[in-house]
Amino acid sequence: MIGSTRPNKPFILGIAGGSGSGKTYFARALQERLGNGVSTLIYQDNFYIDQSHRFDHDGGSVNFDHPDSLDFPLLAKCLSKLRSGEPTDIPIYDFVTHTRSKQTLSALPTPIIIVDGILIFHPEPVRSQFDQMIFFDTPEHLRYERRLKRDVEERGRTPEGVRNQFLNQVKPMHDEFVDPSSIYAHTVVRDLGEFQGILEEILRLCKSRMG
């Protein structure tokens, strides 16, 4: 179960940016500072559609960075239920089999709902659920270096496979869908030195919304 029962109408915060931009690190730091009792962290990655028929050991033809790879109508529905004060079931995507698990996570309407994902500002039904949007605009070379390290060390990918995927899928999708969605953000973080200051600012905002 994610979160805990609270009577307040949730304040929903979206944190977006390219793969390797630092958005997930920020989202986790924010959730940790707020605490589990008052905040819930939801990942876009839970909402991937079944890709098992197209996947091979190193990605193959699966484009995880295209909006069509994600069940955004379901994410919008889940956020709408939380905003209304209702619990909701969050799907679990199995990255081993590339299918949606039969199990789900139960999310409760905590005062603060944090949503993390590269494409969450792209679809209007999801974007309209956010009270505050933060976008991490991180240089491409740094995003690639972080992704390379993560995929090789944590996901057993080959450096060549990671590089090909970045050039053929990640970069084109970032340029076409992710980066343009930054226009909707209330805050765009371009300087890594701003991280701590932005974190403290958003913490104050979240706490003010908790009453």
C-alpha positions in Angstrom: 0.0 0.0 0.0 1.3 3.5 -0.9 0.6 6.4 1.5 -1.9 6.7 4.3 -5.4 8.0 4.7 -5.8 11.7 5.1 -8.9 14.0 4.8 -7.3 16.8 2.8 -7.7 17.2 -0.9 -4.3 16.2 -2.4 -1.9 18.6 -3.9 -0.5 16.9 -7.0 3.0 17.7 -8.2 4.5 16.5 -11.5 8.2 16.1 -12.0 9.4 15.6 -15.5 12.5 15.8 -17.7 14.6 13.5 -19.9 15.9 10.1 -18.9 18.9 10.7 -16.7 17.9 14.4 -16.0 17.8 14.0 -12.2 14.0 14.2 -11.9 13.7 10.8 -10.1 16.4 11.7 -7.7 14.6 14.9 -6.9 11.2 13.2 -6.6 12.6 10.7 -4.2 14.4 13.3 -2.2 11.2 15.4 -1.9 9.2 12.4 -0.9 11.7 11.4 1.7 11.8 14.9 3.2 8.0 15.0 3.3 7.6 11.5 4.7 5.4 8.5 3.8 2.7 9.6 6.1 1.8 12.7 4.1 3.2 12.0 0.6 2.8 9.4 -2.1 5.3 8.9 -5.0 3.9 7.5 -8.3 6.1 6.5 -11.2 5.1 6.8 -14.9 7.0 3.5 -15.4 4.3 1.6 -13.7 1.9 2.4 -16.6 3.8 0.8 -19.5 1.6 -1.3 -21.7 2.4 -5.0 -22.5 5.5 -5.1 -24.7 6.4 -8.8 -24.3 5.8 -9.6 -28.0 8.3 -7.1 -29.2 11.1 -7.2 -26.6 14.4 -8.9 -26.8 17.3 -9.0 -24.3 18.6 -5.6 -25.4 15.5 -3.6 -26.2 14.8 -4.6 -29.8 12.0 -2.7 -31.4 10.4 -1.6 -28.2 10.4 2.2 -27.9 9.8 3.0 -24.2 10.2 6.7 -24.8 7.2 7.1 -27.1 3.9 8.2 -25.6 2.1 5.3 -27.2 4.1 2.9 -25.0 2.2 4.1 -21.9 -1.3 3.8 -20.6 -1.8 7.6 -19.9 -5.7 7.3 -19.8 -5.3 5.0 -16.8 -2.7 7.3 -15.1 -5.1 10.3 -15.6 -8.0 8.2 -14.1 -5.8 7.2 -11.1 -4.8 10.8 -10.4 -8.4 12.0 -10.8 -9.6 9.4 -8.2 -6.8 10.5 -5.8 -7.7 14.2 -6.3 -11.3 13.3 -5.4 -10.1 11.7 -2.1 -10.5 8.1 -3.3 -7.9 5.3 -3.1 -6.8 3.8 -6.4 -5.0 0.8 -7.7 -1.6 1.5 -9.4 -0.5 -1.2 -11.9 2.9 -2.9 -11.6 5.0 -3.4 -14.8 7.3 -6.4 -14.8 10.5 -5.3 -16.6 11.6 -8.9 -16.7 8.7 -10.3 -18.7 7.5 -6.9 -20.0 4.0 -7.5 -19.0 1.6 -5.9 -16.5 1.5 -7.9 -13.3 -1.8 -9.2 -12.0 -0.9 -7.6 -8.7 -1.4 -3.8 -8.1 -0.3 -1.2 -5.6 -3.0 0.5 -3.5 -2.4 4.3 -3.4 -4.2 6.4 -0.9 -5.0 10.2 -1.2 -2.3 11.6 0.9 -2.0 15.4 1.1 0.9 15.4 -1.4 1.0 13.3 -4.5 4.3 13.3 -6.4 4.3 11.9 -10.0 7.6 11.2 -11.7 8.0 10.5 -15.5 9.7 11.7 -18.7 6.4 12.2 -20.6 3.8 13.1 -18.0 3.5 16.7 -19.2 2.8 15.6 -22.8 -0.8 14.2 -22.6 -3.3 16.9 -21.6 -5.5 14.5 -19.5 -2.6 13.8 -17.3 -1.1 17.3 -17.3 -4.4 18.8 -16.3 -4.2 16.9 -13.0 -1.1 18.7 -11.8 -1.2 21.7 -9.4 2.5 22.3 -9.8 4.9 21.1 -12.6 8.7 21.0 -12.4 10.9 20.1 -15.5 14.6 19.2 -15.3 16.4 20.5 -18.4 19.7 18.7 -18.2 22.4 18.7 -20.9 22.2 15.7 -23.3 25.8 14.4 -22.6 25.1 14.2 -18.9 21.7 12.4 -19.4 23.5 9.9 -21.7 26.3 9.2 -19.2 23.8 8.6 -16.4 21.7 6.3 -18.5 24.7 4.4 -19.8 25.9 3.8 -16.2 22.4 2.8 -14.9 21.5 0.4 -17.8 24.9 -1.4 -17.9 25.3 -1.7 -14.1 21.7 -2.2 -13.0 19.9 -3.8 -16.0 22.6 -5.9 -17.6 22.6 -4.0 -20.9 25.6 -3.7 -23.2 27.2 -0.3 -23.8 26.6 -0.7 -27.5 22.9 -1.5 -27.0 22.4 1.5 -24.7 24.2 3.8 -27.2 22.1 2.6 -30.1 18.9 2.9 -28.1 19.8 6.4 -27.0 20.6 7.6 -30.5 17.7 5.8 -32.3 14.9 6.2 -29.7 15.7 8.2 -26.5 17.2 11.3 -28.2 14.5 11.5 -31.0 11.7 11.0 -28.5 13.2 13.5 -26.1 13.5 16.1 -28.9 10.0 15.4 -30.2 7.9 14.9 -27.1 9.8 15.4 -23.8 11.6 18.7 -24.3 8.7 20.5 -25.9 6.5 19.6 -22.9 8.8 21.8 -20.7 6.7 24.8 -21.8 3.9 23.7 -19.4 6.2 23.6 -16.4 5.9 26.2 -13.6 9.6 25.7 -12.8 12.4 24.7 -15.2 15.6 23.6 -13.5 18.6 24.1 -15.8 21.5 24.5 -13.4 22.4 21.5 -11.2 23.5 23.9 -8.6 19.9 24.9 -8.2 18.9 21.5 -6.9 18.9 22.1 -3.2 17.4 25.6 -3.5 14.5 24.2 -5.6 14.0 21.3 -3.2 13.6 23.6 -0.3 11.3 25.9 -2.2 9.0 23.0 -3.3 9.1 21.6 0.3 7.8 25.0 1.6 5.1 25.0 -1.1 4.0 21.5 -0.3 3.8 22.2 3.4 1.8 25.4 2.8 -0.7 23.3 0.8 -1.0 20.8 3.7 -2.5 23.5 5.9 
